[in-house]
Amino acid sequence: MKATVVTIGDEILIGQIVDTNSAFIAKSLDKIGIEVYEMLSVSDDREHILETLSSLQNDSDVVIITGGLGPTKDDITKKTLCEYLNDELVTDPLVLAHVTELIEGFFKRPITQINKDQALVPSKSQVLFNKVGTAPGMWMEKENTVFVSLPGVPFEMKYLIENEVIPRLVSKFNRPYIVHKTIRTYGIGESLLAEQIESWEDNLPDFIKLAYLPSPGQVRLRLSARGTNEGALYLELDRQVEKLHEIIGEAIVGFDDGETIEVVLGKLLKEKGLTLSTAESCTGGKIAATLTSVSGSSAYFTGSVVSYATETKVNVLKVPQELIDKHSVVSVAVAEAMALGIQQLMKTDYALATTGNAGPNKGDADAEVGTVVVAMATPNGVYSEEFNFGQPREKVIDRAVTKALEKIYKEILKN
Amino acid sequence: MKATVVTIGDEILIGQIVDTNSAFIAKSLDKIGIEVYEMLSVSDDREHILETLSSLQNDSDVVIITGGLGPTKDDITKKTLCEYLNDELVTDPLVLAHVTELIEGFFKRPITQINKDQALVPSKSQVLFNKVGTAPGMWMEKENTVFVSLPGVPFEMKYLIENEVIPRLVSKFNRPYIVHKTIRTYGIGESLLAEQIESWEDNLPDFIKLAYLPSPGQVRLRLSARGTNEGALYLELDRQVEKLHEIIGEAIVGFDDGETIEVVLGKLLKEKGLTLSTAESCTGGKIAATLTSVSGSSAYFTGSVVSYATETKVNVLKVPQELIDKHSVVSVAVAEAMALGIQQLMKTDYALATTGNAGPNKGDADAEVGTVVVAMATPNGVYSEEFNFGQPREKVIDRAVTKALEKIYKEILKN
């Protein structure tokens, strides 16, 4: 079974907006075992749309189209689909009543011809009733292909996918089961990880595919199993994850897309009733911002001192000036003094500190661009490690944030 | 001239990640007058890739491909491109030296065969040297089409587009002139802005297009002029911007894509020799992180206290406990005390403070979800303003950050 997702709209082709609809549709189809073979973005242009439709005819079982259903002149999807299907546009009375109610009852505006035209649909289409907007979705069949047309406004598209499109696809098509499992690893680079798990990967059964999804400081591994016996797929995935755990257990932090390091760390701190604070120089507050992006983080995170200036390190964090003079601001000694300083100031069980040079220039710190020292103050003492995260600046900061969170998570887990 | 952008990767087709690369590439091409005719996302599948390449052969002048260049087994773009071009993979000595230096010199790991294979490129390709990663970009020509292959990691792709691909395209192809001008506005919502500038917009000449690019707390207006006389385009754009300035001058903060509020504010502080510190509760360090994302920010930004816990407000920022008891943590009184507290602690000319409830729950603060107070301590006194930024959590935080930076920028500008 083959599905194609088509986005129509000039704003995507000039890069003005990022197409997020296609990912949502793909994820929804994937959940019911329908594979998206290809995604396409085309312009609001009659010939381009017609060409695209006929190239997909009988090649895709389902074509899901978003965009171009608005009321303005540049929206030509409906008219063009109708032309492609040799059909004519007729007014759907239920949609017209709904549009009238929305415009006159809700927005309190007189209804115009442009509004009324929203209720026009190809005569042979099935209307996908759009409760949350004025443009209806449409389900059309031609030979061996189903064409579904949806508005491009994300929440209207989502409403129609969930409430109208998915139920119809489920009842129309027989599909295999697809089960996914994501494994979040931290602290091992992609190629090193690939080497460590090579023989495990080589021995995966044919019906399981593995993908590597790297981002700064972490790699997500995604296993996808496909088959007709759903229970067997789950069992086999669990078995494979268990094997993987034996090889790289230390690097595995979570299993779900939502289980980011800040979420997993937050859960652990809450569970153990522990508190955390941070003293940040080169990360500039981003560790704090990442921790507080999790709702409920006030239960374990007391706060941070972003000590960008040397005086702040001395005056607020009580780092001895002699230490800075002797070792420079980017040093193990200063990082550890910062961690101890914030731990004491905020009276927390654990504390993290960072100092480094994120670049692009060497600055007065005398440390190479990309050098970062991460220190942890724990109830049992203070530890630190020096890294070099290269460049550019943005990457150095992101990697330092991820590394700091990873280190403290693994430290607390040990105790 | 016709360009196509192709993304390769199963993770996109199952909706696990949103493709942001294509929009970046389209925007970059658009700036130099190259129109993207279509965007495609295809799977990590040999036949599918080959089919796609041959369907674009001689139909597109340029095909820009991202993804599938990683070191792992699911990455097959390079091998498949090589097969398509009837070429063979050879080791590029410069790339090998760079990869070796990165792995051994920088990551301090022994180099492996997988790493070395990153230096393999089709013998007839031009290498686009990737300073910021291990996978090189490649420029290949076949008949009337240029194929460019880039890594999918966004910052590597961006580096190569800006430094290698765009300059080569500019020198290879004749294009009409497209001149863009971006106007950054802060503090007026999109529809109100549209109303205020309606008659200006209606009177724009035909060869100038206007786009609205809204994001939390700001709207960028982009003017694009297209024609054969570059000088005339610049002149007309300047004329139009001047007119616009007469209408909404107060809201305009910068004119360039790089002139974000944090960059413009930083320049202003530097120019005037002033310093800034922040005390953040609901923004959790994100104002500091935003300020320090600008290199050289240590010249004017001394640091921040992220006072997530009430005790931190009292102990570190010296906010009187009675004030909190009387007015609650989310209040004008507490926000102003925080601003004064950090101004004094860090001895800065200006200080910003935020306190609020970012949600999703009401919590113990008793303030409605979305409520944020922004306070500014200046050399002449302390000022504050209360906002409601709605929800979700992420949007509340982002809007609070933008609003705080906007307020202090406009305040300093006045003096």
Interface residues (C-beta under 8 A of the other chain):
Chain A: E11 I12 L13 I14 G15 Q16 I17 V18 D19 T20 S22 A23 F24 I25 A26 K27 S28 L29 D30 E35 V36 Y37 E38 M39 L40 S41 V42 S43 H48 H180 G189 E190 S191 L192 A194 E195 E201 K209 L210 A211 Y212 L213 P214 R222 S224 D257 T278 E280 T283 G284 G285 K286 I287 A288 A289 L291 T292 S293 S295 S297 S298 F301 T302 G303 S304 V305 V306 S307 Y308 A309 E311 T312 N315 V316 L345 M346 K347 A358 G359 P360 N361 G363 N388 G390 Q391 P392 R393 E394 K395 I397
Chain B: D10 E11 I12 L13 I14 G15 Q16 I17 V18 D19 T20 S22 A23 F24 I25 A26 K27 S28 L29 D30 E35 V36 Y37 E38 M39 L40 S41 V42 S43 D44 H48 G70 P71 T72 K73 D74 L102 F106 F107 R109 T112 I114 N115 V132 T134 V153 F155 Y159 A211 L213 R222 T278 E280 T283 G284 G285 K286 I287 A288 A289 L291 T292 S293 S295 G296 S297 S298 F301 T302 G303 S304 V305 V306 S307 Y308 A309 E311 T312 N315 V316 L345 M346 K347 A358 G359 P360 N361 G363 R393 E394 I397
